[in-house]
Amino acid sequence: MQIWLWDLLLFIFSFKNGTKNIKSTDIVSLILAMIAIILWLVINQPIWSIILIVTIDIFSFAPTFVKSWNKPQEETLITWFLNIIRQIFILLSINEINFVTITVPIYALVANIAFFVLLVSRRRVISIN
């Protein structure tokens, strides 16, 4: 099964099992991500496609950052740590380094590190209070 089908299934199941407190930032992120996806499908140039893929991911990751700021204990640290390790291995396995091949792994590494740091620091702050 293609990866986007798994994503679609996860999206559908999230309506039944996910949290129901949808915020305006969630809606804005979804709309911006959908616009970026449409642009990505229309544009057939690798550099612009990479830029749009990163933009889509930023918009789709934003609600996770917002939720985890308030409830960092609901995320598993080991998952995000393993994502960091995975991105490092991906970067080390790239044969030809150029904008198209390295942009997404670098973005993913930075995003995962930032999210991991957010989780650890917010857990400490919340446990102190």
Backbone bond lengths (Angstrom), bond angles and torsions (degrees), N, CA, C in turn:
res aa  C-N    CA-C-N  psi(-1)  N-CA   C-N-CA  omega(-1)  CA-C   N-CA-C  phi
1 M - - - 1.456 - - 1.527 108.55 -
2 Q 1.301 115.77 136.69 1.457 119.24 -179.44 1.518 110.61 -69.99
3 I 1.338 114.58 152.18 1.470 120.60 -174.17 1.530 112.06 -60.53
4 W 1.314 118.29 -35.21 1.462 119.33 -177.91 1.525 111.29 -68.37
5 L 1.334 117.68 -25.43 1.462 119.56 176.21 1.526 111.15 -69.36
6 W 1.346 116.69 -37.76 1.466 120.40 175.01 1.521 110.13 -62.65
7 D 1.337 115.66 -42.17 1.468 119.65 177.88 1.526 111.03 -62.16
8 L 1.329 116.76 -41.40 1.460 121.02 178.64 1.532 110.80 -63.51
9 L 1.338 116.74 -43.66 1.467 120.11 177.40 1.529 111.67 -62.05
10 L 1.317 116.74 -43.34 1.462 120.76 177.33 1.529 110.55 -60.60
11 F 1.323 116.53 -42.42 1.468 121.85 178.27 1.529 110.41 -60.06
12 I 1.332 117.22 -45.62 1.467 121.25 -179.06 1.534 110.96 -65.57
13 F 1.355 117.26 -45.04 1.466 120.12 179.86 1.527 112.61 -67.57
14 S 1.322 117.02 -23.62 1.467 119.32 -179.96 1.526 111.51 -66.74
15 F 1.328 117.41 -25.90 1.464 119.10 177.22 1.521 111.58 -65.92
16 K 1.335 116.42 -34.76 1.453 119.91 179.82 1.521 111.83 -81.94
17 N 1.342 116.96 -43.71 1.462 121.07 -170.41 1.524 114.33 -105.41
18 G 1.307 118.16 -11.96 1.460 120.80 -176.07 1.517 112.58 -79.15
19 T 1.325 115.27 174.13 1.469 119.45 177.76 1.519 109.08 -71.92
20 K 1.297 115.78 150.12 1.464 121.15 -174.55 1.532 113.59 -103.98
21 N 1.318 117.30 2.17 1.462 119.95 -178.10 1.532 110.03 -89.88
22 I 1.330 115.60 74.48 1.460 121.83 -178.75 1.519 108.71 -76.74
23 K 1.335 115.35 129.70 1.466 121.98 -178.51 1.520 109.73 -104.78
24 S 1.315 115.86 166.19 1.469 120.21 179.76 1.535 111.13 -62.91
25 T 1.342 117.14 -33.06 1.469 119.01 177.59 1.531 111.13 -65.89
26 D 1.334 117.07 -32.11 1.465 120.52 175.91 1.527 110.56 -64.54
27 I 1.319 116.16 -44.14 1.467 120.91 -178.96 1.520 110.73 -66.26
28 V 1.334 117.01 -44.04 1.464 120.92 178.59 1.525 110.27 -62.07
29 S 1.326 117.46 -43.90 1.470 121.10 178.59 1.522 110.71 -60.80
30 L 1.320 117.33 -43.50 1.459 121.30 179.58 1.528 111.11 -62.91
31 I 1.325 117.26 -45.51 1.469 120.87 -179.10 1.523 110.57 -63.85
32 L 1.335 117.54 -45.52 1.463 120.50 179.17 1.530 111.68 -64.01
33 A 1.325 116.60 -39.63 1.467 119.68 177.39 1.525 110.91 -64.88
34 M 1.327 117.65 -41.17 1.469 120.47 178.20 1.530 111.49 -63.71
35 I 1.327 117.41 -40.43 1.467 120.73 176.59 1.526 110.01 -62.28
36 A 1.324 116.46 -44.09 1.462 120.29 179.79 1.529 111.02 -64.69
37 I 1.332 117.49 -37.10 1.471 120.53 177.89 1.522 110.42 -64.31
38 I 1.325 117.27 -43.47 1.467 120.70 178.28 1.527 110.19 -61.15
39 L 1.335 116.98 -44.74 1.468 120.19 177.79 1.523 111.06 -62.00
40 W 1.327 116.77 -40.49 1.467 121.12 179.61 1.527 111.09 -62.08
41 L 1.343 116.79 -39.70 1.461 120.65 179.43 1.531 111.92 -68.56
42 V 1.336 116.74 -31.23 1.464 121.60 -178.11 1.529 111.52 -80.61
43 I 1.315 116.64 -40.78 1.459 121.52 -176.21 1.524 108.70 -81.28
44 N 1.321 115.81 130.58 1.459 120.03 -177.99 1.529 110.50 -116.37
45 Q 1.333 116.07 48.23 1.458 121.10 179.26 1.528 107.97 -127.60
46 P 1.320 117.20 128.59 1.468 120.66 -173.57 1.522 114.47 -56.53
47 I 1.324 118.34 -44.56 1.472 119.78 -176.77 1.516 110.89 -64.35
48 W 1.326 117.51 -45.76 1.466 119.77 179.26 1.520 111.46 -68.24
49 S 1.325 116.10 -33.73 1.465 119.19 176.76 1.529 111.04 -62.84
50 I 1.323 117.28 -42.70 1.467 121.36 178.49 1.523 110.60 -63.16
51 I 1.319 116.51 -44.79 1.469 120.62 178.86 1.525 110.17 -60.16
52 L 1.320 117.29 -42.98 1.461 120.58 179.71 1.528 111.87 -69.55
53 I 1.331 117.78 -36.14 1.471 120.37 177.37 1.528 110.19 -61.52
54 V 1.322 116.51 -44.27 1.474 119.96 178.64 1.529 109.66 -65.63
55 T 1.321 116.96 -41.41 1.469 120.82 178.68 1.527 110.74 -61.41
56 I 1.328 116.58 -44.88 1.465 120.80 177.86 1.525 110.48 -58.67
57 D 1.317 116.23 -44.75 1.456 119.61 -178.52 1.526 111.76 -66.06
58 I 1.316 117.31 -38.07 1.469 120.21 176.93 1.523 110.20 -60.93
59 F 1.326 116.57 -47.17 1.464 120.02 179.55 1.529 111.56 -63.34
60 S 1.326 116.97 -38.57 1.460 119.09 -177.98 1.530 112.41 -77.69
61 F 1.326 117.57 -22.84 1.462 122.03 -179.93 1.538 111.97 -84.95
62 A 1.316 116.57 -22.17 1.469 121.19 -176.08 1.531 113.11 -55.64
63 P 1.333 120.14 -47.13 1.469 118.65 179.20 1.535 113.14 -62.04
64 T 1.325 117.40 -31.86 1.465 120.44 177.34 1.523 110.51 -65.53
65 F 1.338 116.36 -42.22 1.465 119.97 175.91 1.524 110.67 -59.76
66 V 1.333 116.35 -46.31 1.469 120.60 -177.38 1.525 110.38 -62.34
67 K 1.345 117.14 -47.30 1.465 120.63 -179.98 1.519 111.50 -62.69
68 S 1.316 115.83 -42.11 1.461 119.95 -175.97 1.520 113.03 -74.11
69 W 1.294 117.94 -18.62 1.457 120.71 173.80 1.526 109.14 -63.19
70 N 1.332 115.63 -41.17 1.463 120.37 -178.69 1.518 113.30 -86.88
71 K 1.333 117.74 -31.73 1.467 121.67 -176.39 1.530 110.11 -132.36
72 P 1.335 117.66 66.66 1.466 119.55 -177.03 1.527 113.70 -67.35
73 Q 1.313 117.39 -22.43 1.455 120.94 -179.52 1.526 112.31 -71.42
74 E 1.329 118.39 -12.67 1.461 121.02 179.94 1.528 112.87 -81.39
75 E 1.309 117.30 -6.13 1.472 121.72 177.19 1.525 108.79 -106.91
76 T 1.322 116.44 146.24 1.465 119.96 179.11 1.524 109.17 -91.92
77 L 1.324 115.62 124.63 1.467 120.72 -178.77 1.523 112.51 -62.92
78 I 1.315 117.19 -38.48 1.462 119.73 -176.13 1.526 111.42 -63.29
79 T 1.318 117.72 -34.73 1.464 121.04 178.50 1.519 110.75 -62.06
80 W 1.299 116.54 -45.78 1.469 120.30 -177.66 1.518 110.99 -73.66
81 F 1.325 117.08 -33.54 1.466 120.11 175.23 1.533 110.26 -64.46
82 L 1.323 117.05 -43.22 1.459 120.65 177.95 1.528 111.63 -65.17
83 N 1.323 116.90 -33.30 1.473 120.15 174.40 1.524 111.03 -62.88
84 I 1.312 116.92 -38.33 1.467 120.91 177.50 1.528 109.74 -63.08
85 I 1.324 116.38 -47.85 1.474 121.12 179.22 1.528 109.85 -60.67
86 R 1.323 116.51 -42.46 1.467 121.24 179.94 1.518 110.98 -60.26
87 Q 1.333 117.28 -43.82 1.468 120.49 -179.41 1.526 111.21 -66.31
88 I 1.323 116.76 -34.89 1.469 119.76 176.50 1.528 109.96 -63.06
89 F 1.340 116.88 -45.04 1.463 120.03 178.10 1.527 111.73 -63.78
90 I 1.300 116.74 -38.31 1.467 120.18 177.13 1.521 109.87 -61.51
91 L 1.329 117.15 -45.85 1.470 120.19 178.88 1.526 111.59 -61.80
92 L 1.319 117.18 -39.73 1.463 120.89 -179.80 1.533 112.54 -69.95
93 S 1.315 117.13 -21.76 1.467 120.13 -177.22 1.529 113.63 -91.70
94 I 1.309 118.01 -3.57 1.468 120.26 -178.94 1.521 109.82 -73.54
95 N 1.336 115.39 124.73 1.465 120.65 -179.67 1.519 112.16 -81.82
96 E 1.309 116.38 -47.66 1.461 121.05 -177.69 1.523 108.59 -109.84
97 I 1.329 116.24 113.65 1.452 120.70 -177.26 1.524 109.53 -93.20
98 N 1.325 114.78 116.99 1.458 122.17 173.57 1.525 107.76 -153.09
99 F 1.299 116.97 179.29 1.464 121.37 -175.88 1.524 111.83 -56.42
100 V 1.315 116.57 -44.71 1.465 121.16 -175.68 1.531 111.19 -66.99
101 T 1.327 118.04 -40.36 1.469 119.82 -174.69 1.522 113.69 -82.23
102 I 1.310 118.29 -22.58 1.466 119.53 -170.83 1.531 114.24 -109.21
103 T 1.323 118.10 -16.67 1.467 120.66 -174.70 1.522 112.87 -63.28
104 V 1.315 117.80 -50.67 1.469 120.17 -177.03 1.529 111.56 -65.67
105 P 1.344 119.89 -46.54 1.474 117.68 177.99 1.530 113.73 -62.34
106 I 1.324 117.78 -37.48 1.473 119.15 177.84 1.523 110.21 -66.58
107 Y 1.334 116.41 -44.43 1.466 119.22 177.79 1.532 109.98 -59.35
108 A 1.341 116.74 -46.24 1.465 120.47 -177.91 1.523 110.94 -62.96
109 L 1.316 117.14 -39.20 1.466 120.55 178.24 1.528 110.12 -63.63
110 V 1.321 117.08 -48.52 1.464 120.94 -179.72 1.531 110.70 -62.81
111 A 1.324 117.55 -43.32 1.468 120.95 -179.57 1.526 111.09 -63.98
112 N 1.334 117.26 -42.33 1.460 120.12 179.93 1.523 111.87 -68.29
113 I 1.331 117.16 -39.22 1.467 119.87 176.42 1.517 109.94 -63.97
114 A 1.328 116.91 -45.78 1.470 120.63 179.92 1.525 110.94 -60.43
115 F 1.320 116.22 -42.01 1.458 119.64 -179.42 1.524 111.33 -68.33
116 F 1.323 117.22 -41.17 1.460 121.61 177.70 1.531 110.65 -60.76
117 V 1.329 116.45 -45.35 1.468 121.27 178.51 1.523 110.15 -63.13
118 L 1.330 117.12 -40.46 1.464 120.78 177.56 1.523 109.87 -60.14
119 L 1.324 117.69 -46.52 1.456 120.70 -179.01 1.525 112.05 -61.80
120 V 1.330 116.25 -47.57 1.467 120.29 -178.16 1.528 110.36 -64.16
121 S 1.318 117.35 -46.99 1.474 119.95 -177.10 1.526 111.90 -68.05
122 R 1.329 117.53 -40.15 1.455 119.33 179.33 1.524 111.72 -68.42
123 R 1.322 116.97 -35.72 1.476 119.20 176.69 1.524 110.39 -63.18
124 R 1.317 116.69 -39.94 1.466 120.10 178.46 1.528 111.00 -65.11
125 V 1.329 116.37 -44.92 1.464 120.20 -179.54 1.524 110.66 -62.50
126 I 1.322 116.60 -44.13 1.464 120.18 -178.68 1.527 110.99 -67.89
127 S 1.328 117.40 -37.48 1.481 119.04 -179.86 1.522 111.80 -70.19
128 I 1.330 118.03 -27.73 1.468 121.71 177.42 1.535 110.25 -71.02
129 N 1.320 115.54 -38.30 1.481 120.07 -178.34 1.452 109.38 -79.47
